[in-house]
């Protein structure tokens, strides 16, 4: 955006936050109010000085310059910096909030969450309204045809998603909307799309996407990072009751703690990954501490 002196107005792809005809040479007179108090060189009215900021000089825990970090749970390395995720993340220790290690063979798929057009604001409003429940009747996840083939998932069938915290189930929508991404070096990232807003109560019920996610907080706003996570996905429905927790523990024991009793995890690891279970032995012993519950938790 620039000042067009011939046209006598600001011109470009954006619009100024004040009158388009106010020239950059305008200086507010003393006692000016409202729009008249904004100088022609101070168009960024969301900032107290009216200037564009390339960095935050104060007030941020992780400032002053913006940078890129991978999420707390990511299947790819940070290609920009050696620091994988933000060092200022607020973590809540507890056996219910175990964190999936990044770059993990155990949880190899990136999960992204989102709302749907047919949903209204949040789950409490969406799944209690008959018309919206009719439009979106059950919890589902979206996967690519490639991931469906890799994991043996069937369109319209059930799948179980597993994290270090729990397992949830959802119907499967196989769609080309969700596409694998090939990164530098040849790594292929498979994504799982997981809409919000289902839970145990309401007209349209189902497992809650939030149950799968961990709780890590932004250091400035203390808002939960619940738009992205990692998981494994397997065909079929999850166990019920106490068997659900036993299943998750068996899953972690097999993968991460070095227990190679494959019969405790169904479908078997070889069926899930296409690789013999012994190929995980070195990884499991190297990462056992990352899954252990914090002392005193």
Backbone as a ProteinNet text record, in pm:
[ID]
protein_1_A
[PRIMARY]
XXXXXXXXXXXXXXXXXXXXXXXXXXXXXXXXXXXXXXXXXXXXXXXXXXXXXXXXXXXXXXXXXXXXXXXXXXXXXXXXXXXXXXXXXXXXXXXXXXXXXXXXXXXXXXXXXXXXXXXXXXXXXXXXXXXXXXXXXXXXXXXXXXXXXXXXXXXXXXXXXXXXXXXXXXXXXXXXXXXXXXXXXXXXXXXXXXXXXXXXXXXXXXXXXXXXXXXXXXXXXXXXXXXXXXXXXXXXXXXXXXXXXXXXXXXXXXXXXXXXXXXXXXXXXXXXXXXXXXXXXXXXXXXXXXXXXXXXX
[TERTIARY]
84.4	0	88.8	51.7	133.7	42.5	100.9	28.6	41.8	-70.2	-73.3	-103.4	0.6	-17.9	-105.2	-99.6	-183.8	-331.5	-362.5	-502.6	-545.5	-447	-478.7	-536.5	-487	-536.4	-437.7	-456.8	-376.4	-425.2	-331.8	-363.2	-285.5	-342.4	-273	-369.2	-312.3	-393.6	-462.7	-415.4	-474	-546.3	-607	-672.8	-619.2	-606.7	-557.2	-663.3	-619.2	-711.5	-774.8	-739.8	-804.6	-855.2	-892	-947.1	-845.1	-892	-802.5	-742.2	-802.8	-753	-661.2	-630.9	-543.5	-398	-327.6	-190.6	-91.6	21.3	121.4	181.7	163.8	217.4	127.8	9.2	-85	-33.2	-29.8	8.4	-110.6	-158.7	-277.4	-251.9	-345.3	-330.3	-349.8	-301.2	-315.6	-464	-502.2	-641.3	-729.6	-672.5	-753.1	-809.1	-924.2	-990.2	-1027.3	-1054.5	-1100.4	-1006.2	-1061.8	-979	-883.2	-924.4	-838.9	-711.4	-708	-590.7	-488.6	-519.8	-428.4	-348.4	-217	-132.7	-130.5	-98.2	-95.6	13.7	112.5	219.2	200.5	82.3	55.6	-71.5	-70.7	-195.4	-230.7	-137.8	-162.1	-225.5	-355.9	-424.4	-434	-403.3	-403.9	-280.6	-181	-62.3	-72.9	-22.3	-41.2	35.2	141.5	215.4	179	86.3	42.7	141.7	250.8	354.9	343.5	397.5	406.7	522.6	498.3	601.2	654.3	784.5	848	883.6	879.3	906.9	833.2	820.1	752.5	856.4	874.5	980.8	957.5	833.9	805.5	675.3	656.3	528.4	516	612.6	604.4	709.9	671.8	766.7	869.9	828.4	915.6	958.5	953.3	993.6	1143.4	1192.1	1108.3	1075.9	1157.6	1135.3	1052.2	961.3	886.4	977.3	947.9	1026	937.5	993.1	914.6	960.6	865.4	889.4	789.3	828.5	734.4	641.8	524.4	436.9	505.3	447.7	503.8	510	411.7	410.2	411.2	520.3	538.2	609.5	576.5	641.8	760	787.7	899.9	991.8	1116.6	1210.9	1194.2	1239.7	1237.8	1350.2	1313.1	1413.2	1481.7	1428	1486	1586.2	1560.2	1644.6	1669.4	1774.3	1803.8	1700.9	1640.5	1538.4	1409.4	1366.7	1253.3	1121.8	1089.6	966.1	1000.1	903.1	928.8	978.8	1088.5	1138.3	1052.1	955.5	870.5	736.2	716.2	590.2	563.5	439.4	398.9	342.3	404.8	361.9	298.7	199.5	132.7	165.7	243.6	288.8	177.5	165.8	67.3	55	21.3	7.9	-103.3	-199.4	-308	-266.1	-147.2	-104.9	33.4	58	185.8	200.1	318.1	341.7	396.8	339.8	395.6	529.4	637.4	764.3	757.9	816.3	821.7	914.1	895.2	977.4	972.9	855.2	841.5	790.6	847.5	794.5	666.5	644.3	526.3	401.3	414.1	303.1	344	333.5	397.4	312.1	187.9	97.9	62.1	54.4	19.2	-131.7	-184.1	-327.7	-356.2	-455.6	-496.9	-646.4	-687.1	-827.1	-890.6	-1021.4	-1092	-1241.3	-1311.5	-1457.3	-1513.3	-1641.8	-1711.4	-1812.7	-1845.4	-1941.3	-2075.7	-2114.3	-2245.3	-2247.3	-2135.1	-2130.9	-2144.6	-2198.6	-2226.2	-2146.6	-2043.9	-1963.5	-1885.4	-1952	-1880.7	-1969.4	-1911.6	-1982.3	-2111.9	-2112.9	-2232.5	-2352.6	-2327.4	-2436.2	-2464.8	-2361.2	-2377.3	-2450.3	-2404.7	-2459	-2591.2	-2641.5	-2771.7	-2880.5	-2845.8	-2944.1	-2982.4	-3110.9	-3152.9	-3107.7	-3119.6	-3086.6	-2937.5	-2854.5	-2710.6	-2666.6	-2731.3	-2698.6	-2736	-2841.8	-2880.5	-2778.4	-2722.3	-2624.5	-2489.9	-2452.2	-2326.6	-2357.9	-2402.3	-2457.9	-2357.3	-2229.6	-2136.6	-1993.1	-1912.4	-1771.2	-1696.6	-1611.5	-1534.8	-1397.5	-1308.9	-1178.5	-1159.2	-1081.2	-1050.6	-908	-890.1	-757.3	-745.7	-623.4	-599	-613.5	-635.4	-636.3	-504.8	-395	-264.4	-253.5	-299.9	-294.9	-393.3	-509.1	-606.9	-548	-475.5	-412.5	-301.3	-223.7	-112.5	-159.9	-273.3	-321	-440.1	-485	-597.6	-729.1	-748.1	-870.9	-974.1	-1100.2	-1209.1	-1299.8	-1334.9	-1425.7	-1559.7	-1603	-1726.2	-1709.8	-1590	-1563.8	-1508.6	-1481.6	-1427.1	-1275.3	-1217.6	-1073.7	-1050.6	-940.2	-898.6	-773.3	-775.5	-659.7	-599.2	-468.1	-399.7	-294.1	-290.8	-182.1	-129.5	-31.6	21.9	-78.6	-188.7	-285.7	-407.4	-457.7	-577.7	-595.1	-707.2	-744.8	-890.4	-922.2	-1059.7	-1092.9	-1221.7	-1263	-1347.4	-1346.3	-1423	-1450.3	-1554.3	-1576.5	-1469.5	-1442.1	-1336	-1396.2	-1347.5	-1379.8	-1251.5	-1244.2	-1127.3	-1149.9	-1062.6	-1084.1	-951.5	-951.7	-832.4	-814.2	-910.5	-890.7	-769.8	-745.7	-630.4	-521.5	-413.3	-309.4	-177.5	-104.6	30.7	119.7	215.3	308.4	449.5	518.9	656.9	750.8	836	925.8	1066.3	1149.3	1289.6	1350.6	1428.4	1488.1	1402.4	1280.1	1195.9	1094.9	1093.8	996.5	854.4	765	624.4	545.2	474.9	393.4	248.1	192.8	51.2	-26.1	-133.5	-214.2	-348.4	-399.9	-532.8	-614.6	-722.1	-811.9	-915	-926.1	-1010.9	-1101.6	-1227.3	-1317	-1350.9	-1376.1	-1418.2	-1567.4	-1610.4	-1749.2	-1832.4	-1776.6	-1853.4	-1812.5	-1904.8	-1878	-1987	-1991.5	-2083.4	-2226.7	-2250.2	-2385.1	-2433.7	-2566.2	-2625.5	-2706.3	-2749.5	-2825.8	-2730.9	-2627.9	-2523	-2403.4	-2376.5	-2272.1	-2157.2	-2046.2	-1929.2	-1810	-1697.2	-1576.8	-1534.5	-1465.8	-1423.2	-1281.7	-1263.4	-1129.8	-1035.2	-1087.4	-1002.9	-937.5	-1002.8	-946.2	-811.4	-795.2	-671.2	-555.8	-587.9	-487.1	-421.5	-297.4	-228.7	-255.6	-219.1	-236.6	-100	-61.7	54.8	7.2	62.6	6.8	107.1	54.8	134.5	171.7	297.1	345.5	286.4	233.5	177.9	28.6	-45.8	-191.3	-243.2	-156.6	-195.6	-309.6	-311.8	-410.8	-351.9	-435.5	-392.7	-362	-254.6	-220.8	-300.3	-421.8	-507.8	-547.4	-470.8	-496.4	-409.6	-310.7	-216.5	-162.4	-143.6	-92.9	-39.4	2.7	43.1	-33.8	-38.4	-111.4	-74.8	-118.4	-123.4	-270.1	-298.5	-435.8	-439.5	-540.4	-554.6	-698.2	-720.6	-858.7	-930.8	-1061.5	-1142.5	-1177	-1259.1	-1309.5	-1219.8	-1221.1	-1139.7	-1205.4	-1128	-1187.4	-1272.9	-1354.8	-1441.5	-1399.7	-1442.2	-1421.6	-1274.9	-1244	-1104.5	-1011.5	-1066.9	-984.7	-923.7	-987.5	-930.8	-795.6	-788.6	-661.6	-559.6	-604.7	-514.1	-457.2	-542.1	-497.3	-389.8	-413.1	-315.3	-184.3	-192.3	-70.6	3.4	-71.6	-8	57.3	-9.6	44.8	178.1	182.3	305.3	411.2	368.5	464.6	533.4	453.2	509	604.7	559.3	638.7	756.4	725.9	821.9	899.5	841.3	908.9	981.7	984.3	1064.2	995.8	867.9	795.3	755.5	796.8	772	665.5	569	455.4	354.8	376.4	296.8	150	119.3	-19.3	-105.6	-40.1	-116	-170.3	-124.8	-168.2	-229.5	-357.7	-427.1	-488.1	-477.3	-398.2	-249.7	-174.4	-34.8	45.2	159.7	244.3	286.7	315	356.6	243	121	5.4	-15.2	11.3	-10.5	93.2	219.5	328.9	390	367.6	432.7	577.4	623.2	760.9	764	862.3	871.9	883.1	824.4	828.7	970.5	1061.4	1197.1	1267.5	1216.7	1279.7	1259.8	1169.8	1144.2	1225.5	1299.3	1365.1	1461	1549.6	1646.8	1576.7	1475.4	1401.8	1335.3	1277.2	1204.8	1297.1	1412.3	1503.8	1561.6	1578.6	1634.7	1534.1	1404.1	1301.3	1214.5	1253.3	1165.7	1137.6	1236.7	1216.7	1119.8	1102.5	1015.9	869	839.7	701.2	671	772.4	749.5	676.4	583.6	513.5	609.6	596.6	686	682.2	792.5	801.4	697.8	625.3	526.9	394.4	382.1	256.4	148.9
-118.4	0	124.6	225.5	346	468	585	709.5	754.3	762.1	807.8	957.7	1039.1	1184.7	1239	1174.5	1221.4	1197.1	1077.8	1045.6	1105	1142.7	1199.7	1098.2	972.2	869.3	753.8	672.1	552.1	446.9	380.7	286.1	156.3	46.8	-81.5	-194.1	-311.4	-429.9	-424.2	-338.3	-326.9	-194.1	-169.6	-41.2	13.5	145.4	203.2	193	203.7	199.4	335.4	434.8	566.2	608.8	735.2	783	763.7	711.1	682.6	809.5	924.8	1050.2	1126.6	1068.4	1138.3	1121.6	1228.3	1217.5	1182.6	1121.3	1088.3	1211.1	1328.6	1451.4	1510.1	1451.9	1507	1485.2	1592.6	1588.8	1637.5	1560.5	1600.1	1729	1822.7	1943.1	1907.8	1989.5	1965.7	1965.5	1869.2	1857.7	1782.1	1729.7	1655.7	1529.1	1484.4	1366.2	1270.8	1146.2	1041.2	1028.9	1018.2	998.3	1115.2	1234.7	1352.1	1345.7	1259.2	1248.9	1147.9	1081	982.9	1048.9	1045.1	1106.7	1028.7	1098	1034.3	930.7	929.9	830.4	724.5	721.3	626.1	545.1	463.6	398.6	272	220.5	91.7	115.4	134.8	181.6	73.3	-53	-156.5	-147.1	-71.7	-49.4	88.3	98.2	222.7	338.7	307.6	416.1	433.2	351.1	362.6	312.6	252.1	205.9	56.4	11.3	-132	-190.3	-303.4	-365.2	-491.5	-499.7	-622.1	-713.4	-662.2	-742.1	-680	-757.2	-709.9	-670.7	-541.5	-498.4	-536.9	-568.6	-604.5	-681	-749.5	-811.9	-957.9	-1013.7	-1153.4	-1237	-1356.7	-1447.9	-1495.8	-1514.5	-1574.5	-1475.7	-1347.7	-1246.9	-1228.6	-1122.8	-1022.1	-1054.6	-1137.6	-1163.1	-1289.8	-1290.1	-1412.4	-1515.6	-1640.9	-1748.3	-1869.3	-1973.8	-2095.1	-2208.4	-2270.2	-2394.1	-2497.7	-2622	-2729.7	-2743.7	-2802	-2827.5	-2918.1	-2925.2	-3012	-3156.3	-3196.5	-3330.4	-3317.7	-3356	-3338.3	-3458.6	-3490.1	-3603.1	-3558	-3428	-3376.9	-3292.8	-3283.5	-3200.3	-3053.8	-2965.9	-2823.3	-2793.6	-2762.1	-2740.6	-2604.7	-2514.9	-2381.2	-2369.4	-2438.1	-2421.5	-2556.5	-2563.3	-2684.7	-2708.2	-2600	-2612.7	-2664	-2785.1	-2849.2	-2776.7	-2759.4	-2691.1	-2579.1	-2494.9	-2376.9	-2414.7	-2354.6	-2383.2	-2321.5	-2238.3	-2173.7	-2243.8	-2357.1	-2429.9	-2462.2	-2443.4	-2482.7	-2623.8	-2713.2	-2852.6	-2885.3	-2972.4	-3017.2	-3164.8	-3196	-3332.8	-3417.1	-3539.6	-3631.5	-3753	-3868.1	-3988.9	-3977.8	-3888.2	-3867	-3774.4	-3714.9	-3614.8	-3649.1	-3777	-3817.9	-3765.2	-3719.9	-3653.8	-3752.4	-3750.3	-3828.5	-3767.8	-3844.5	-3786.7	-3752.5	-3639.1	-3603.1	-3698	-3703.5	-3786.3	-3932.9	-3976.7	-4109.1	-4209.8	-4329.4	-4438.7	-4494.3	-4468.1	-4519.7	-4442	-4310.7	-4223.7	-4150.2	-4216.4	-4165.7	-4071.2	-4044	-3965.1	-3833.3	-3728	-3595.4	-3581.2	-3537.6	-3516.8	-3367.4	-3326.2	-3186.2	-3180.3	-3088.2	-3076.8	-2952.7	-2957.5	-2843.6	-2856.6	-2748	-2748.6	-2772.1	-2803.2	-2826.1	-2715.2	-2693.5	-2589.7	-2610.8	-2736.3	-2766.7	-2754.3	-2720.9	-2705.3	-2559.2	-2537.3	-2401.7	-2373.9	-2293.4	-2244.2	-2355.2	-2442.2	-2545.9	-2668.4	-2773.5	-2900.5	-2895.7	-2822	-2815.8	-2762	-2670.7	-2617.3	-2705.4	-2764	-2837.6	-2970.1	-3051.2	-3187.2	-3193.7	-3079.7	-3076.6	-3018.3	-2975.4	-2919.7	-3026.1	-3058.1	-3166.8	-3148.1	-3026.7	-3006.5	-3025.4	-2973.4	-2988.6	-3132.7	-3199.5	-3339.1	-3427	-3390	-3464.5	-3443.5	-3322.9	-3293.4	-3360	-3369.3	-3435.9	-3536.1	-3656.4	-3749.1	-3825.5	-3834.1	-3913.4	-3868	-3895.8	-3859.6	-3936.5	-3865.2	-3930	-3864.3	-3933.6	-3878.2	-3891.5	-3799.7	-3801.9	-3850	-3943.1	-3992.9	-4001.5	-4001.5	-4011.8	-4156.5	-4179.8	-4317.2	-4389.6	-4314.4	-4376.4	-4426.7	-4344.8	-4387.1	-4500.7	-4495.2	-4603.1	-4735.7	-4732.7	-4855.1	-4901.2	-4804.9	-4837	-4904.4	-4859.6	-4910.8	-5006.3	-5033.1	-5123.8	-5065.2	-4934	-4866.5	-4872.2	-4883.2	-4894.3	-4773.1	-4714.6	-4600.6	-4640.9	-4568.1	-4599.4	-4695.7	-4755.9	-4846.1	-4772.1	-4844.5	-4784.3	-4788.3	-4690.4	-4688.8	-4644.5	-4691.9	-4652.3	-4568.4	-4450.3	-4361.1	-4372.6	-4385.8	-4410.8	-4303.8	-4250.4	-4164.6	-4222	-4155.4	-4201.4	-4182.1	-4111.9	-4078.9	-4170.3	-4200.6	-4283.2	-4327.4	-4393.1	-4431.3	-4392.9	-4345.7	-4311.4	-4378.1	-4388	-4448.9	-4350.8	-4368.9	-4282.5	-4356.6	-4314.9	-4364.6	-4306	-4375.9	-4336.5	-4277.5	-4160.5	-4101.2	-4097.6	-4179.5	-4181.4	-4077.9	-3979.6	-3867.6	-3811.7	-3763.2	-3699.8	-3557.1	-3509.1	-3377.7	-3379.4	-3492.9	-3509.2	-3578.6	-3508.5	-3560.6	-3580.1	-3686	-3699.7	-3586.1	-3547.7	-3440.3	-3497.8	-3482.4	-3529.3	-3413.2	-3431.2	-3326.2	-3345	-3244.9	-3254.3	-3379.1	-3450.3	-3572.8	-3694.7	-3674.3	-3787.1	-3830.3	-3769.8	-3809.6	-3779.3	-3875	-3857.8	-3842.7	-3731.6	-3704.5	-3738.1	-3833	-3866.7	-3793.6	-3728.2	-3649.9	-3718.2	-3695.2	-3741.8	-3619.2	-3594.4	-3483.3	-3528.1	-3455.2	-3497.7	-3381.8	-3378.5	-3269.3	-3275.9	-3157.5	-3144.6	-3174.9	-3157.1	-3132.8	-3254.6	-3374.6	-3488.8	-3520.7	-3582.8	-3626.7	-3726.2	-3763.3	-3867.5	-3819.5	-3687.6	-3636.2	-3562.6	-3551.5	-3480.7	-3574.1	-3523.1	-3602.6	-3684.8	-3619.2	-3686.1	-3706.8	-3830.8	-3860.4	-3937.4	-3940.4	-4012.9	-3979.6	-4043.5	-4014.1	-3869.4	-3814.5	-3674.5	-3664.9	-3580.1	-3556.9	-3504.1	-3425.1	-3367	-3472.8	-3588.2	-3692	-3740.8	-3740.3	-3790	-3692.8	-3565	-3460	-3441.4	-3398.3	-3360.7	-3215.6	-3176.1	-3037.6	-2974.7	-2891.9	-2804.9	-2664.2	-2564.9	-2430	-2329.6	-2234.1	-2120.6	-2036.6	-1993.7	-1924.6	-1785.4	-1726.4	-1591.2	-1591.4	-1671.2	-1670.9	-1785.5	-1885.3	-2005.1	-2079.1	-2071.4	-2143	-2278.3	-2380.8	-2517.7	-2534	-2606.6	-2639.4	-2763.4	-2740.5	-2854.3	-2858.4	-2790.8	-2795.7	-2900	-2952.8	-3043.8	-3141.5	-3265.6	-3369.4	-3481.9	-3590.7	-3709.9	-3829.4	-3936.2	-4055.4	-4170.9	-4288.8	-4402.3	-4428.4	-4490.8	-4524.4	-4669.3	-4741.3	-4883.2	-4911.9	-5011.4	-5046.4	-5110.4	-5087.2	-5150.2	-5058.1	-5109.1	-5030.6	-5048.6	-4947.9	-4951.1	-5037.4	-5082.5	-5152.1	-5058	-5117.2	-5041	-5061.2	-4965.6	-4979	-4986.5	-5062.3	-5073	-5129.6	-5206.8	-5264.8	-5157.5	-5039.6	-4931	-4889.4	-4863.9	-4824.1	-4936.9	-5059.9	-5172.8	-5181.9	-5151.6	-5153.5	-5048.4	-4925.7	-4818.7	-4853.8	-4907.2	-4944.8	-5056.4	-5153	-5261.1	-5207.4	-5111.7	-5048.9	-4982.6	-4905.8	-4837.2	-4935.8	-5035.9	-5135.5	-5202.7	-5238.1	-5308.9	-5220.9	-5100.4	-5012.2	-4949.3	-4888.4	-4795.4	-4849.8	-4946.1	-4993	-5124.3	-5171.9	-5288	-5420.7	-5420.6	-5546.1	-5595.4	-5716.1	-5765.7	-5873.7	-5863	-5953.6	-5902.2	-5936.2	-5878.8	-5916.6	-6029	-6072.4	-5976.8	-5887.3	-5792.3	-5676.4	-5658.7	-5547.2	-5602.6	-5574.6	-5620.4	-5501.7	-5489.8	-5578.7	-5570.1	-5669.1	-5676.6	-5564.6	-5535.3	-5428.7	-5456.8	-5581.9	-5614.1	-5588.8	-5617.6	-5590	-5440.3	-5364.1	-5219.7	-5150.8	-5187.6	-5112.1	-5178.5	-5308.3	-5378.9	-5411.5	-5387.4	-5415.1	-5513.5	-5601.6	-5695.8	-5620.9	-5672.9	-5602.4	-5582.9	-5674.9	-5660	-5536.8	-5479.6	-5358.8	-5240.3	-5254.1	-5146.6	-5162.2	-5272.4	-5299.9	-5187.7	-5147.9	-5042.7	-4911.1	-4880.2	-4755.2	-4757.1	-4870	-4878.9	-4855.1	-4918.3	-4902.8	-4761.8	-4697.9	-4562.8	-4458.9	-4491.2	-4391.3	-4426.4	-4526.8	-4571.8	-4461.4	-4376.5	-4270.9	-4163.6	-4148.8	-4043.9	-4075.9	-4203.1	-4242	-4260.6	-4268.6	-4295.6	-4177.4	-4206.7	-4099.8	-4026.2	-3892	-3814.7	-3863.4	-3852.4	-3895.1	-3821.9	-3893.5	-3833.4	-3803.7	-3838.5	-3809.1	-3910.2
0	0	0	-78.8	-89.2	-110.3	-83.9	-102.3	-247.4	-317.4	-456.7	-454.1	-472.5	-462.2	-573.3	-691.6	-801.8	-772.9	-717.3	-686.1	-553	-469.1	-338.6	-241	-249.3	-156.2	-147.8	-42.5	-27.8	-127.3	-192.6	-298.8	-275.7	-320.6	-310.8	-279.3	-241.4	-215.5	-79.9	9.9	143.2	155.5	269.9	295.8	426.5	439.4	565.1	673.9	799.4	912.5	939.8	860.5	873.2	735	721.6	594.9	481.3	368.6	256.1	197.2	225.3	168.6	263.8	379.8	474.3	429	397.4	346.2	457.5	422.6	524.6	591.2	531.5	590.5	699.1	717.7	815.2	956.9	1035	1176.7	1257.9	1354.4	1430.8	1509.6	1506	1589	1736.2	1822.7	1965.4	2003.9	2081.8	2124.4	2028	1917.5	1820	1883.8	1834.9	1887.9	1774.9	1815.5	1724	1604.6	1484.4	1364.9	1341.8	1382	1360.9	1444.5	1546.9	1633.2	1581.6	1469.9	1411.5	1300.5	1313.7	1213	1083	975.8	844.1	828.5	916.4	912.8	1021	1082.7	1191.1	1162.3	1056.8	1014.4	1090.9	1174.3	1239.6	1376.7	1375.7	1496	1603.7	1570.7	1673	1762.6	1718.9	1801.3	1867.4	1989.5	2062.5	2000.8	1923.5	1859.2	1712.7	1662	1524.1	1421.6	1465.8	1374.4	1349	1237.3	1209.5	1289.6	1355.3	1439.1	1372.4	1358.2	1311.7	1427.7	1548.1	1666.6	1784.7	1891.7	2011.8	2115.5	2142.5	2233.1	2378.3	2415.9	2555.1	2561.1	2673.1	2700.5	2662.2	2588.8	2547.7	2618.2	2656.7	2720.3	2620.5	2494.9	2394.6	2285.5	2313.4	2215	2213.3	2146.2	2079.9	1933.9	1867.1	1725.5	1706	1609.4	1579.8	1514.7	1534.6	1475.3	1456.3	1400.4	1375.7	1465.9	1534.7	1606.9	1558.6	1561.9	1536.5	1657.1	1637.9	1752.7	1855.3	1973.4	2077.4	2029.9	1950.2	1892.2	1740.5	1679.2	1535.3	1476.7	1352.6	1286.1	1201.5	1198.7	1119.8	1207.6	1166.1	1239.1	1200.2	1285.2	1256.1	1156.8	1035.3	930.8	940.9	1025.1	1035.6	1149.3	1261.5	1379.6	1445.7	1525.4	1600.4	1711.2	1761.4	1865.1	1801.3	1837.9	1772.9	1801.8	1929.8	1969	2066.4	2093.6	2175.4	2314.9	2359.5	2495	2604.6	2566.6	2667	2685.1	2619.4	2633.9	2780.5	2822.7	2957.2	2952.2	3026.7	3030	3164.9	3163.4	3285.2	3302.3	3404.3	3425	3484.9	3438.9	3493.7	3405.1	3460.2	3377.8	3274.5	3297.2	3201.5	3087.6	3099.6	3001.5	2945.3	2923.4	2867.5	2725.1	2693.9	2565.3	2462.4	2343.1	2233.5	2193	2191.5	2146.6	1997.8	1961.1	1819.8	1744.6	1613.1	1524.3	1567.6	1611.6	1670.4	1568.6	1571.3	1490.7	1551.3	1678.2	1745.7	1705	1696.8	1657.4	1530.2	1414.1	1292.1	1208.4	1249.9	1166.3	1233.4	1151.5	1202.6	1204.5	1318.5	1334.3	1334.3	1258.2	1260.6	1288.7	1373.4	1413.9	1351	1336.1	1275.3	1299	1274.7	1280.8	1141	1136.7	1011.2	985.7	860	823.3	892.9	911.2	968.8	1121	1180.7	1325.7	1364.8	1484.7	1531.1	1657.4	1646.4	1758.2	1827.6	1901.2	1976.3	1991	2050.3	2056.4	2133.3	2245.2	2326.5	2251.1	2155.3	2073.8	1953.3	1893.4	1768.6	1786.5	1881.3	1890.9	1966.8	2013.1	2079.3	1990.1	1870.5	1777.3	1674.7	1661.8	1572	1428	1375.9	1235	1209.4	1298.9	1281.1	1305.1	1399.7	1424.9	1305.6	1237.4	1117.1	1005.7	995.4	891.4	918.8	1046	1084.6	1195.3	1158.4	1257.5	1341.3	1299.7	1380.1	1359.2	1461.4	1462.9	1353.8	1280.7	1175.3	1162.8	1096	1062.1	911.5	857.1	714.5	693.3	600.5	566.2	415.1	366.3	223.7	178.5	50.3	-0.9	27.3	25.4	51.2	194.8	291.2	430.9	455.6	390.7	405.8	359.8	250.1	200.6	294.5	345.1	433.8	561.8	615.8	743.9	730.5	610.2	592.7	637.3	617.8	658.7	546.7	585	489	499.6	386.6	386.4	448	550.4	619.9	734.9	747	858.2	978.3	1085.1	1206.3	1206.1	1274.7	1299.4	1442.9	1500.9	1634.8	1625.2	1687.6	1694.2	1833.4	1840.1	1966.2	1990.2	2111.6	2156.8	2287.9	2347	2475.1	2587.1	2559.7	2663.4	2661.2	2542	2532.7	2387.6	2362.9	2226.5	2205.9	2087.2	2051.9	1919.2	1889.3	1763.2	1682.6	1551.7	1462.8	1333.8	1264.4	1129.6	1037.4	927.4	834.8	708.1	670.7	541.4	459.7	358	269.9	160.3	153.5	62.6	13	-108.1	-164.5	-113.7	-31.9	31.5	123.7	187.1	275.7	195	171.5	82.4	155.9	123.1	177	127.1	208.4	172.8	170.9	59.6	49.5	80	179.4	225.1	168.8	193.6	157.2	219.3	140.5	189.6	165.5	113.2	76.5	179.8	299.5	400.6	353.1	370.7	337	466.5	478.3	596.5	564.3	638.8	626.2	734.6	693.9	786.8	813.7	933.9	972.4	1009.9	939.6	971.3	1073.8	1184.2	1296.2	1339.6	1294.4	1335.2	1483.7	1540.1	1679.6	1696.9	1823	1861.2	1896.1	1891.2	1941.5	2084.3	2155.9	2292.6	2331.7	2461.6	2506.5	2520.6	2524	2545.1	2421.9	2409.6	2298	2210	2096.3	1999.6	1912.5	1863.7	1786	1877.6	1914.6	2011.4	1947.2	2016.6	1969.1	2055.5	2029.1	2105.2	2082.9	2181.5	2175.7	2120.9	2021.6	1966.5	2073.6	2167.6	2271.2	2359.8	2374.3	2459.9	2407	2277.4	2217.9	2236.7	2255.2	2253.5	2388.8	2387.5	2510	2544.8	2665.3	2708.5	2726.1	2632.4	2644	2612.4	2680.8	2676.8	2621.7	2545.6	2502.8	2624.1	2630.2	2749.9	2766.2	2661.2	2669.9	2698.8	2623.3	2636	2721.4	2747.6	2823.3	2753.9	2620.4	2541	2500	2505.9	2475.7	2327.3	2298.6	2159.7	2119.4	2071.7	2039.5	1892	1808.7	1665	1595	1665.6	1600.9	1704.4	1661.8	1749.5	1661.7	1725.8	1651.5	1705.8	1627.1	1668.4	1576.4	1616.1	1525	1495.6	1382.7	1347.5	1302.3	1350.8	1323.6	1284.8	1200.3	1165.3	1282.9	1291.9	1394.7	1509.3	1602.2	1713.6	1836.6	1922.7	2044.6	2151.1	2251	2365.4	2449.9	2536.1	2626.2	2771.9	2857.7	3000.2	3038.1	3144.8	3189.5	3082.6	2988.7	2884	2793.3	2787.9	2706.6	2761.7	2892.9	2953.2	2944.7	2961.3	2949.5	2807.4	2711.2	2572	2547.9	2594.5	2575.4	2644.1	2766.6	2837.8	2765.1	2712.8	2637.2	2510.9	2448.9	2328.9	2360.2	2470.4	2507.9	2555.6	2630.9	2677.5	2559.7	2460.8	2346.7	2268	2238.6	2154.6	2228.9	2344.3	2402.9	2520.6	2591.4	2711.5	2689	2564.2	2533.1	2556.6	2597.5	2612.5	2474.6	2439.5	2304.7	2302.3	2395.1	2393	2291.9	2166.5	2059.4	2070.3	2134.5	2143	2224.3	2302.7	2384.9	2303.9	2182.3	2098.6	1970.7	1952	1831.6	1759.8	1627.9	1543.1	1576.1	1538	1576.3	1511.9	1570.2	1519.4	1376.3	1347.7	1211	1112.7	1155.4	1069	1051.7	1156.7	1152.3	1064.1	1083.4	1021.7	900.2	886.7	777.4	806.3	930.6	968.9	1085.5	1090.3	1202.6	1334.8	1442.9	1570.9	1622.8	1593	1644	1590	1481.3	1427.3	1520.9	1620.8	1715.8	1843.9	1858.3	1985.4	2024.4	1933.3	1964.3	1993.9	1915.1	1936.9	2075	2111.4	2237.7	2356.4	2355.2	2468.1	2473.7	2358.5	2356.1	2403.5	2397.1	2426.7	2546.5	2622.6	2731.2	2830.6	2863.8	2963.2	2915.1	2786.6	2733.5	2755.4	2779.4	2803.8	2950.8	3034.1	3175.5	3240.4	3329.5	3401	3491.9	3503.8	3590.8	3734.8	3803.7	3942.3	4027.3	4108.1	4197.4	4132.4	3999.6	3930.6	3970.1
[MASK]
+++++++++++++++++++++++++++++++++++++++++++++++++++++++++++++++++++++++++++++++++++++++++++++++++++++++++++++++++++++++++++++++++++++++++++++++++++++++++++++++++++++++++++++++++++++++++++++++++++++++++++++++++++++++++++++++++++++++++++++++++++++++++++++++++++++++++++++++++++++++++++++++++++++++++

